[in-house]
Each structure stands twice: as C-alpha cells, then as structure tokens.
Amino acid sequence: MKRYLYLTVFVVLFLLFILSCGSGERVVNFSEIHLKNGLFYCGNEDEPFTGKVLDYYENKQKKVEEDYKDGKINTKSMYWYGNGQIKVELNLINGNGIKKGWHENGAKQYEVPYKNWKTHGKYVEYYKNGKKKFEVNYEDGKACGKFTEWEKNGWIRSEGTMKEMKKNDNKK
C-alpha cells in the first residue's frame, strides 16, 4: 500500500513539473532581438517580442535580464558589469516607472523617472563619490524648469532654468 502511495505522489509531482515547464515564458538571448519601428522583434518574426531576454559575460556572470511585452520593455530589467556589480535597474510597467544606474564602484550614477515611455519628473545624476552632479525636472520628455549642476566637491557650479539655458544656446 505504501509503495502505491509513493508511486502516486511521484507521478503527480512529475506531471505538475512537466506542466509547469510547458507553460513558462519564452526566453531568448540578447543577440536574437532587434529594434524595428520602435518595437523589439525576435529574429525574422512578424509579431513584436513577448518574453524574457538573457545574456551572459564570458565568465558566466549575468549581463542582461529584460522582460518584454508586445515589443516593449515591461516590468523589471537588470544589467550588470562583468564583476557582478549592478549597472542598471529599470522598473517600468506600461512605460511608467524609474530607471536607476550605478557606477562600477557601486555608487549611484543616475535616477530617471518615466511616464508614458518619456522622461518625466526629477532627473538626477551623481559622481562616483556619491555627490550630486546634475538635477533637472522633465515634463513629457523635455527638460524644463530649474536645473542645478555641482562640482565633485559638492559646490554648485551653475544653476538656472532650462528656458535661460536654451536662450543662451541660441546666441552661440
């Protein structure tokens, strides 16, 4: 009786394992996808790509992990340096979210908010020493309002508004 119970449990677990493998998402190598008309496709396929993209360095360290839906990056995507240190983390759902980057030493490099696939909100860059380098607001993909730029030691290098900056660029 015990023997049949073990056999039944084994068969049920085996079937669950097989079914779960079959329902998994599609996974392709980073080199297999390409951008066409603003959407990502896999190989010569006509439909925009949906699934996971992975890539690795020669040392087997993960380099890229991206999730796509209907040809666009969706949910969490991660990128790493060859030493395993995180390089970029992108958290987008339907084009809304945030992109964060780090220097190879682990210090934050930038933070970029997105809304409807465009930069929207406070964009901030940092030096390798962790101090702020640049800060400006974006609306609908365009820099606007006040900006501040700092030296590596934390002193303000320049500040103003993007309107003033555009006016000065036109004088050149």
SULVENRA-V857854 format. One record per residue. RES is the residue in one small letter. NEAR is the number of other ideal C-beta (glycine too) atoms within 8 Angstrom. D_FIRST is the distance of its C-alpha to the first C-alpha in Angstrom with 1 decimal. Layout:
# SULVENRA-V857854
res=RES near=NEAR d_first=D_FIRST
res=RES near=NEAR d_first=D_FIRST
This chain:
# SULVENRA-V857854
res=m near=4 d_first=0.0
res=k near=5 d_first=3.8
res=r near=6 d_first=5.3
res=y near=7 d_first=5.3
res=l near=8 d_first=6.4
res=y near=8 d_first=8.9
res=l near=8 d_first=10.0
res=t near=8 d_first=10.7
res=v near=8 d_first=12.5
res=f near=8 d_first=14.4
res=v near=8 d_first=15.5
res=v near=8 d_first=16.7
res=l near=8 d_first=18.6
res=f near=8 d_first=20.0
res=l near=8 d_first=21.3
res=l near=8 d_first=22.8
res=f near=8 d_first=24.5
res=i near=8 d_first=26.0
res=l near=8 d_first=27.2
res=s near=8 d_first=28.8
res=c near=7 d_first=30.6
res=g near=6 d_first=32.0
res=s near=5 d_first=33.5
res=g near=7 d_first=35.3
res=e near=6 d_first=39.0
res=r near=7 d_first=41.4
res=v near=8 d_first=42.5
res=v near=12 d_first=45.7
res=n near=7 d_first=48.1
res=f near=11 d_first=51.3
res=s near=5 d_first=53.5
res=e near=8 d_first=52.0
res=i near=12 d_first=53.4
res=h near=5 d_first=57.1
res=l near=7 d_first=59.3
res=k near=7 d_first=61.0
res=n near=3 d_first=63.0
res=g near=5 d_first=61.5
res=l near=11 d_first=57.8
res=f near=13 d_first=55.4
res=y near=14 d_first=54.1
res=c near=9 d_first=51.7
res=g near=5 d_first=53.4
res=n near=2 d_first=55.2
res=e near=7 d_first=53.1
res=d near=3 d_first=55.0
res=e near=5 d_first=52.8
res=p near=10 d_first=53.0
res=f near=14 d_first=50.2
res=t near=9 d_first=47.2
res=g near=11 d_first=44.7
res=k near=11 d_first=44.7
res=v near=16 d_first=47.3
res=l near=11 d_first=46.7
res=d near=9 d_first=49.0
res=y near=8 d_first=49.0
res=y near=8 d_first=51.8
res=e near=4 d_first=52.0
res=n near=5 d_first=50.6
res=k near=5 d_first=47.3
res=q near=10 d_first=48.3
res=k near=10 d_first=47.7
res=k near=10 d_first=51.0
res=v near=12 d_first=50.3
res=e near=10 d_first=47.5
res=e near=11 d_first=48.7
res=d near=12 d_first=47.2
res=y near=16 d_first=49.0
res=k near=8 d_first=49.0
res=d near=8 d_first=51.3
res=g near=11 d_first=53.3
res=k near=11 d_first=54.0
res=i near=9 d_first=52.6
res=n near=10 d_first=50.3
res=t near=8 d_first=48.6
res=k near=7 d_first=48.5
res=s near=13 d_first=50.0
res=m near=12 d_first=50.4
res=y near=10 d_first=52.7
res=w near=12 d_first=52.9
res=y near=8 d_first=55.5
res=g near=8 d_first=54.7
res=n near=6 d_first=54.3
res=g near=6 d_first=51.4
res=q near=10 d_first=53.7
res=i near=9 d_first=53.3
res=k near=9 d_first=56.2
res=v near=11 d_first=55.7
res=e near=11 d_first=53.3
res=l near=13 d_first=53.8
res=n near=9 d_first=52.2
res=l near=13 d_first=53.2
res=i near=8 d_first=51.8
res=n near=5 d_first=53.9
res=g near=11 d_first=56.8
res=n near=8 d_first=56.9
res=g near=10 d_first=56.1
res=i near=9 d_first=57.3
res=k near=13 d_first=57.7
res=k near=11 d_first=58.0
res=g near=10 d_first=59.1
res=w near=12 d_first=59.4
res=h near=9 d_first=61.7
res=e near=8 d_first=60.2
res=n near=6 d_first=60.9
res=g near=6 d_first=58.5
res=a near=11 d_first=61.3
res=k near=10 d_first=61.2
res=q near=9 d_first=63.4
res=y near=11 d_first=63.4
res=e near=11 d_first=61.9
res=v near=9 d_first=62.4
res=p near=12 d_first=61.4
res=y near=14 d_first=60.8
res=k near=9 d_first=61.3
res=n near=8 d_first=60.9
res=w near=5 d_first=60.7
res=k near=10 d_first=64.0
res=t near=9 d_first=65.0
res=h near=11 d_first=65.6
res=g near=8 d_first=66.2
res=k near=9 d_first=67.1
res=y near=15 d_first=66.9
res=v near=9 d_first=67.1
res=e near=9 d_first=67.5
res=y near=13 d_first=67.3
res=y near=9 d_first=68.8
res=k near=8 d_first=66.7
res=n near=6 d_first=67.9
res=g near=7 d_first=66.2
res=k near=10 d_first=69.5
res=k near=11 d_first=70.1
res=k near=9 d_first=71.9
res=f near=11 d_first=72.3
res=e near=9 d_first=71.4
res=v near=13 d_first=72.2
res=n near=10 d_first=70.9
res=y near=15 d_first=69.8
res=e near=8 d_first=70.0
res=d near=8 d_first=68.5
res=g near=7 d_first=68.6
res=k near=6 d_first=72.1
res=a near=8 d_first=73.3
res=c near=9 d_first=75.4
res=g near=8 d_first=76.9
res=k near=9 d_first=77.4
res=f near=13 d_first=76.4
res=t near=11 d_first=76.6
res=e near=9 d_first=76.5
res=w near=12 d_first=76.3
res=e near=7 d_first=77.3
res=k near=8 d_first=74.8
res=n near=5 d_first=76.3
res=g near=7 d_first=75.6
res=w near=6 d_first=79.1
res=i near=8 d_first=79.7
res=r near=6 d_first=81.1
res=s near=6 d_first=81.7
res=e near=7 d_first=80.8
res=g near=8 d_first=81.9
res=t near=8 d_first=80.7
res=m near=12 d_first=79.4
res=k near=7 d_first=82.3
res=e near=8 d_first=84.8
res=m near=10 d_first=82.9
res=k near=8 d_first=83.1
res=k near=8 d_first=86.8
res=n near=8 d_first=87.5
res=d near=7 d_first=85.6
res=n near=6 d_first=87.8
res=k near=5 d_first=91.0
res=k near=4 d_first=90.2
